[in-house]
Amino acid sequence: MDAITGVDRNVLEEEEKKTLAPYALKSARSRGRAHPEKEHLYRTAFQRDRDRIVHCTAFRRLEYKTQVFVNHEGDYYRTRLTHTLETCQIARVIAKVLRLNGDLVEAVTLAHDLGHTPFGHAGQDELKELMKQHGGFDHNLQSLRIVDYLEERYPHFRGLNLTYETRVGLLKHSELVPEAEALGMGAFVPFASPFLEAQVADASDEIAYDNHDIDDGLTSGLISESDLEKVRLWKEVKRTLVLPHGVKPEVRRYQIIRALINREVTDLVGRSLRNIAKHGVRRPEDAQRLKGPVIAFSRELAEKRNELREFLKVKLYHHYRVVRMSDKARRFIRAIFQIYLAKPEQLPPGSQTRIGSEGVHRVICDYIAGMTDRYAQDEHKRFFEPFERV
């Protein structure tokens, strides 16, 4: 394709070779897809992965899946979708600075929460308990299961048929490889740590998670700025800000959280660049042989982040109102699961057809994990409120 009509995939792949670091994964060197497909004219393999994720059903459902605050508690609080977008924005910046493959980082980040259940961690914990004797439940494995199998978009294969690299990025932990292979998700090349692009997605997830939980906690009134004054990282960042006199409290809060994110990103980039040099990471495979992550915070900031996370655990996640929400959510999940288990004929026809080959527990688990908060609540009403239409 000439310069007048634009650039094609080959030009984009050449640009990756010229502009990305030697340790970055290149689209042209992808291990490919489980089901061979003709390459796209003007999108790289990782760009196609990103686009398939954005257009899939599970991605849209993230809008009504929550993290800490259940969906009906208010419109302001983060959902899995807004969290995913915030994480993606942070990850793109880090990838750019480290000269990593931003398209791959974006694909992994956009898909990293697809396997989460309704009602945040409460739903996940309950499904883990219910599936303990039936193959278990892990949200990373569930994300992979969704893109490999549960999504149905194409006539010749199940799943989204993503590249090997994006799929490994979703798996994330090497200890999950045997479980993934046992569940029929294909073979994986052994690795000690995930590739750098996946590590960036993981670190960005942590940065976004901590900071938006502070924001949501303050907005809900479950934590206060006076509580946060006891946390070193918050206090240090706040001290560096120079704001006009009389600035609105919500503006001040936003500026502090904005500075917190910047502080963490800056530290992560600096430490990661030093780690890359220290460990002699020159190819993508080099990072995967190392036992610990290369993309990491400095020891000093890691200690301060641990203090912040412990604060959130005690003051927010264990707050009596959050505990009440979590316990209610777990009861919803447990009750719905048991209703389906007692009479699987109440499942949709598409789910019923899989029971013979996959087992009733796994089919129910897949169905419930795919629900939004709102759908799970409505399903509970349909089963337990006598005058609710079914």
C-alpha positions as CSV (number, residue, x, y, z in Angstrom):
1,M,0.0,0.0,0.0
2,D,1.5,3.3,-1.0
3,A,1.9,6.5,1.0
4,I,-1.2,8.1,-0.6
5,T,-3.6,5.5,0.6
6,G,-2.0,5.0,4.0
7,V,0.0,2.2,5.8
8,D,-0.7,-1.5,6.0
9,R,0.1,-4.2,8.5
10,N,3.6,-4.8,7.1
11,V,4.5,-1.1,7.6
12,L,3.2,-1.2,11.2
13,E,5.2,-4.3,12.0
14,E,8.3,-2.6,10.6
15,E,7.7,0.4,12.8
16,E,7.5,-1.9,15.8
17,K,11.0,-3.3,15.0
18,K,12.4,0.2,14.7
19,T,10.7,1.9,17.7
20,L,10.1,-0.8,20.3
21,A,12.8,-2.0,22.7
22,P,14.6,-5.3,21.9
23,Y,12.8,-6.9,24.9
24,A,9.4,-5.9,23.7
25,L,7.2,-8.5,22.0
26,K,6.7,-7.8,18.3
27,S,3.4,-8.6,16.5
28,A,5.3,-10.3,13.6
29,R,6.9,-12.8,16.0
30,S,3.6,-13.9,17.6
31,R,3.2,-17.6,18.2
32,G,-0.1,-17.2,16.4
33,R,-3.6,-18.4,17.1
34,A,-5.0,-21.8,17.9
35,H,-7.1,-21.7,14.7
36,P,-5.1,-20.2,11.8
37,E,-6.5,-17.1,10.2
38,K,-5.4,-14.9,7.4
39,E,-3.6,-11.8,8.7
40,H,-5.5,-8.5,8.5
41,L,-4.6,-6.0,5.8
42,Y,-3.9,-3.0,8.1
43,R,-4.1,-4.2,11.7
44,T,-1.4,-6.1,13.5
45,A,-2.2,-9.4,15.4
46,F,-2.3,-7.7,18.8
47,Q,-4.5,-4.8,17.5
48,R,-7.0,-7.4,16.3
49,D,-6.9,-9.1,19.7
50,R,-7.7,-5.7,21.3
51,D,-10.6,-5.0,19.0
52,R,-12.1,-8.5,19.5
53,I,-12.0,-8.0,23.2
54,V,-13.8,-4.6,23.0
55,H,-16.6,-6.1,20.8
56,C,-17.2,-9.2,22.9
57,T,-20.2,-9.7,25.2
58,A,-18.2,-10.2,28.3
59,F,-16.5,-6.8,27.9
60,R,-19.9,-5.0,27.7
61,R,-21.1,-6.8,30.9
62,L,-18.2,-5.2,32.8
63,E,-20.3,-2.0,32.9
64,Y,-22.6,-3.6,35.5
65,K,-20.1,-5.6,37.5
66,T,-18.8,-3.9,40.5
67,Q,-15.7,-4.0,42.7
68,V,-16.3,-2.9,46.3
69,F,-19.7,-1.2,46.1
70,V,-22.6,-3.2,44.7
71,N,-24.2,-1.6,41.6
72,H,-27.3,-0.3,43.1
73,E,-25.4,1.6,45.9
74,G,-24.8,4.5,43.5
75,D,-23.8,5.6,40.0
76,Y,-20.6,7.3,41.0
77,Y,-18.7,4.2,42.2
78,R,-16.3,2.4,39.9
79,T,-17.5,-0.6,37.9
80,R,-15.3,-3.3,36.4
81,L,-15.5,-1.4,33.1
82,T,-14.4,2.0,34.5
83,H,-11.7,0.3,36.4
84,T,-10.5,-1.5,33.2
85,L,-10.4,1.8,31.3
86,E,-8.5,3.5,34.1
87,T,-6.0,0.6,34.2
88,C,-5.6,0.7,30.5
89,Q,-4.8,4.4,30.4
90,I,-2.1,3.9,33.1
91,A,-0.7,0.8,31.3
92,R,-0.4,2.6,27.9
93,V,1.7,5.4,29.5
94,I,4.0,2.9,31.2
95,A,4.4,0.8,28.0
96,K,5.2,3.9,26.0
97,V,8.0,5.0,28.3
98,L,9.5,1.5,28.5
99,R,9.2,1.1,24.7
100,L,7.0,-2.0,25.1
101,N,4.3,-3.2,22.7
102,G,1.4,-0.9,23.7
103,D,-1.1,-2.8,21.6
104,L,-0.4,-6.0,23.4
105,V,-0.5,-4.2,26.8
106,E,-3.8,-2.8,25.9
107,A,-5.3,-6.1,24.8
108,V,-4.2,-7.8,28.0
109,T,-5.4,-4.9,30.2
110,L,-8.8,-4.7,28.5
111,A,-9.4,-8.4,29.0
112,H,-7.9,-8.9,32.4
113,D,-11.2,-8.6,34.3
114,L,-13.5,-10.4,31.9
115,G,-13.6,-13.5,34.3
116,H,-14.7,-11.6,37.4
117,T,-18.0,-12.5,38.9
118,P,-20.9,-10.2,39.9
119,F,-20.5,-8.5,43.3
120,G,-16.8,-8.1,43.1
121,H,-14.6,-10.2,45.4
122,A,-17.6,-11.4,47.4
123,G,-18.9,-13.2,44.4
124,Q,-15.5,-14.6,43.5
125,D,-15.0,-15.9,47.0
126,E,-18.3,-17.6,47.1
127,L,-17.8,-19.3,43.7
128,K,-14.4,-20.5,44.9
129,E,-16.1,-22.1,47.9
130,L,-18.9,-23.6,45.8
131,M,-16.4,-25.0,43.3
132,K,-13.8,-26.2,45.7
133,Q,-14.6,-29.9,45.1
134,H,-15.4,-29.4,41.4
135,G,-12.3,-28.1,39.7
136,G,-12.1,-24.8,41.5
137,F,-12.6,-21.2,40.4
138,D,-10.0,-18.5,39.6
139,H,-10.9,-15.3,37.8
140,N,-7.7,-15.3,35.7
141,L,-8.5,-18.8,34.4
142,Q,-12.1,-17.7,33.9
143,S,-10.9,-14.7,31.7
144,L,-9.0,-17.2,29.6
145,R,-11.9,-19.6,29.5
146,I,-14.2,-16.8,28.2
147,V,-11.9,-15.7,25.3
148,D,-11.0,-19.3,24.5
149,Y,-14.4,-21.0,24.7
150,L,-17.4,-19.2,26.2
151,E,-17.6,-16.3,23.7
152,E,-19.3,-17.4,20.5
153,R,-18.6,-14.9,17.7
154,Y,-17.3,-16.9,14.7
155,P,-18.7,-19.8,12.6
156,H,-15.6,-22.0,12.5
157,F,-14.4,-22.0,16.1
158,R,-15.5,-21.2,19.6
159,G,-14.0,-18.3,21.5
160,L,-12.2,-15.2,20.2
161,N,-9.1,-17.1,18.9
162,L,-6.7,-14.6,20.4
163,T,-3.0,-14.8,20.0
164,Y,-0.9,-17.0,22.2
165,E,0.7,-13.9,23.8
166,T,-2.5,-12.2,24.8
167,R,-3.8,-15.5,26.3
168,V,-0.6,-16.0,28.4
169,G,-1.0,-12.4,29.6
170,L,-4.5,-13.3,30.9
171,L,-3.1,-16.4,32.6
172,K,-0.5,-14.2,34.3
173,H,0.7,-16.7,36.9
174,S,2.9,-19.6,36.0
175,E,1.3,-21.8,38.7
176,L,-2.0,-21.6,36.8
177,V,-0.5,-23.4,33.7
178,P,-1.3,-26.9,34.9
179,E,-4.8,-25.9,35.8
180,A,-5.3,-24.2,32.4
181,E,-4.0,-27.3,30.6
182,A,-6.2,-29.6,32.7
183,L,-9.2,-27.5,31.7
184,G,-8.4,-28.0,28.0
185,M,-7.0,-24.6,27.3
186,G,-4.1,-25.8,25.2
187,A,-0.4,-26.2,26.0
188,F,1.8,-23.4,27.3
189,V,5.5,-22.9,27.1
190,P,6.8,-23.0,30.8
191,F,7.7,-19.6,32.2
192,A,8.9,-18.3,35.6
193,S,7.4,-14.9,35.1
194,P,5.1,-13.5,32.5
195,F,6.5,-11.3,29.7
196,L,7.0,-7.6,30.4
197,E,3.8,-6.4,28.7
198,A,1.8,-8.6,31.0
199,Q,3.7,-7.4,34.0
200,V,2.9,-3.8,33.1
201,A,-0.8,-4.7,32.9
202,D,-0.6,-6.3,36.3
203,A,1.2,-3.4,38.0
204,S,-1.2,-0.9,36.3
205,D,-4.1,-2.8,37.7
206,E,-2.7,-2.4,41.2
207,I,-2.1,1.3,40.8
208,A,-5.6,1.9,39.5
209,Y,-7.2,-0.4,42.1
210,D,-5.7,1.3,45.2
211,N,-6.3,4.8,44.0
212,H,-9.9,4.5,42.9
213,D,-10.8,2.6,46.1
214,I,-9.5,5.6,48.0
215,D,-11.7,7.8,45.9
216,D,-14.8,5.7,46.2
217,G,-14.1,5.2,49.9
218,L,-13.9,9.0,50.5
219,T,-17.0,9.6,48.3
220,S,-19.0,7.0,50.3
221,G,-17.9,8.5,53.6
222,L,-16.6,5.1,54.8
223,I,-13.1,6.6,55.1
224,S,-12.1,10.2,55.7
225,E,-9.2,12.4,54.8
226,S,-8.3,12.6,58.5
227,D,-8.0,8.8,58.5
228,L,-5.7,9.0,55.6
229,E,-3.4,11.5,57.3
230,K,-2.0,8.5,59.2
231,V,-0.8,6.9,55.9
232,R,2.7,8.0,54.9
233,L,2.2,7.9,51.2
234,W,-1.0,10.0,51.3
235,K,0.6,12.5,53.7
236,E,3.8,12.9,51.7
237,V,2.0,13.4,48.4
238,K,-0.5,15.9,49.9
239,R,2.4,17.9,51.3
240,T,4.0,18.4,47.9
241,L,0.8,19.9,46.4
242,V,0.3,23.7,46.2
243,L,-3.4,24.5,45.7
244,P,-5.2,27.8,45.7
245,H,-6.8,28.9,49.0
246,G,-10.4,27.9,49.3
247,V,-10.3,25.1,46.7
248,K,-13.3,22.8,46.9
249,P,-12.7,19.6,48.9
250,E,-13.6,17.3,45.9
251,V,-11.0,19.2,43.7
252,R,-8.4,18.8,46.4
253,R,-9.1,15.1,46.8
254,Y,-8.9,14.6,43.0
255,Q,-5.5,16.4,42.9
256,I,-4.1,14.3,45.7
257,I,-5.2,11.1,44.0
258,R,-3.9,12.3,40.7
259,A,-0.5,13.0,42.3
260,L,-0.6,9.6,44.0
261,I,-1.0,7.8,40.7
262,N,1.8,9.9,39.2
263,R,4.1,9.1,42.1
264,E,3.5,5.4,41.7
265,V,3.9,5.4,37.9
266,T,7.1,7.4,38.1
267,D,8.6,5.1,40.7
268,L,7.5,2.0,38.8
269,V,9.1,3.2,35.5
270,G,12.4,4.2,37.1
271,R,12.8,1.0,39.1
272,S,11.7,-1.1,36.1
273,L,14.3,0.5,33.8
274,R,17.0,-0.2,36.4
275,N,15.8,-3.8,36.8
276,I,15.9,-4.3,33.0
277,A,19.5,-3.2,32.9
278,K,20.5,-5.0,36.1
279,H,19.1,-8.4,34.9
280,G,20.4,-7.9,31.3
281,V,16.9,-8.2,29.8
282,R,17.5,-7.9,26.0
283,R,14.8,-10.2,24.6
284,P,11.3,-11.0,25.7
285,E,12.3,-14.5,26.8
286,D,14.9,-13.1,29.2
287,A,12.2,-11.6,31.5
288,Q,10.2,-14.9,31.5
289,R,13.2,-16.8,32.9
290,L,13.5,-14.6,36.0
291,K,11.7,-15.8,39.1
292,G,10.6,-12.3,40.2
293,P,8.9,-9.5,38.3
294,V,11.0,-7.0,36.4
295,I,8.3,-4.4,36.3
296,A,8.3,-3.5,40.0
297,F,8.2,-0.6,42.5
298,S,11.2,0.4,44.5
299,R,11.5,-1.2,47.9
300,E,10.7,2.1,49.6
301,L,7.5,2.8,47.7
302,A,6.5,-0.9,48.0
303,E,6.6,-0.6,51.8
304,K,4.5,2.6,51.7
305,R,2.0,1.0,49.3
306,N,1.7,-2.0,51.6
307,E,0.9,0.4,54.4
308,L,-1.8,2.0,52.2
309,R,-3.3,-1.3,51.3
310,E,-3.4,-2.5,54.9
311,F,-5.3,0.8,55.7
312,L,-7.8,0.1,52.9
313,K,-8.2,-3.5,54.1
314,V,-9.0,-2.4,57.7
315,K,-10.9,0.8,57.2
316,L,-12.7,0.1,53.9
317,Y,-12.9,-3.6,52.9
318,H,-13.7,-4.6,56.5
319,H,-16.1,-1.6,57.2
320,Y,-19.4,-3.0,58.5
321,R,-21.4,-1.6,55.5
322,V,-19.0,-3.3,53.0
323,V,-19.1,-6.5,55.0
324,R,-22.9,-6.4,54.9
325,M,-22.9,-5.9,51.2
326,S,-20.4,-8.7,50.7
327,D,-22.3,-11.1,52.9
328,K,-25.6,-10.3,51.1
329,A,-23.9,-10.9,47.8
330,R,-22.5,-14.2,48.8
331,R,-26.0,-15.3,49.9
332,F,-27.4,-14.3,46.5
333,I,-24.7,-16.3,44.7
334,R,-25.1,-19.4,46.9
335,A,-28.8,-19.4,46.7
336,I,-28.9,-19.1,42.9
337,F,-26.2,-21.8,42.5
338,Q,-28.2,-24.2,44.7
339,I,-31.4,-23.6,42.8
340,Y,-29.7,-24.4,39.5
341,L,-28.0,-27.4,41.0
342,A,-31.3,-28.8,42.4
343,K,-33.0,-28.5,39.0
344,P,-30.6,-27.8,36.1
345,E,-33.6,-27.6,33.7
346,Q,-33.9,-24.0,35.0
347,L,-30.7,-23.0,33.2
348,P,-30.9,-21.6,29.6
349,P,-31.0,-24.2,26.9
350,G,-27.5,-23.3,25.7
351,S,-26.1,-24.0,29.1
352,Q,-28.1,-27.3,29.5
353,T,-26.5,-28.8,26.4
354,R,-23.0,-28.5,27.9
355,I,-23.8,-30.3,31.2
356,G,-23.1,-33.8,29.8
357,S,-19.6,-33.0,28.6
358,E,-18.5,-30.4,31.2
359,G,-20.5,-31.3,34.4
360,V,-23.3,-29.4,36.0
361,H,-21.1,-27.5,38.5
362,R,-18.8,-26.1,35.8
363,V,-21.8,-25.0,33.7
364,I,-23.5,-23.3,36.6
365,C,-20.2,-21.6,37.6
366,D,-19.8,-20.3,34.0
367,Y,-23.3,-19.0,33.9
368,I,-23.2,-17.2,37.3
369,A,-19.7,-15.8,36.7
370,G,-21.0,-14.2,33.5
371,M,-23.8,-12.4,35.3
372,T,-23.9,-8.7,36.0
373,D,-24.8,-7.5,39.5
374,R,-28.2,-6.4,38.3
375,Y,-28.9,-9.7,36.5
376,A,-28.0,-11.7,39.5
377,Q,-30.3,-9.6,41.7
378,D,-33.1,-10.0,39.2
379,E,-32.6,-13.7,39.0
380,H,-32.7,-14.0,42.8
381,K,-36.0,-12.1,42.7
382,R,-37.4,-14.4,40.0
383,F,-36.7,-17.4,42.2
384,F,-37.6,-16.2,45.6
385,E,-40.2,-13.4,45.3
386,P,-43.5,-15.2,44.7
387,F,-45.1,-12.4,42.6
388,E,-42.1,-11.7,40.4
389,R,-42.5,-12.7,36.8
390,V,-40.2,-15.5,35.7
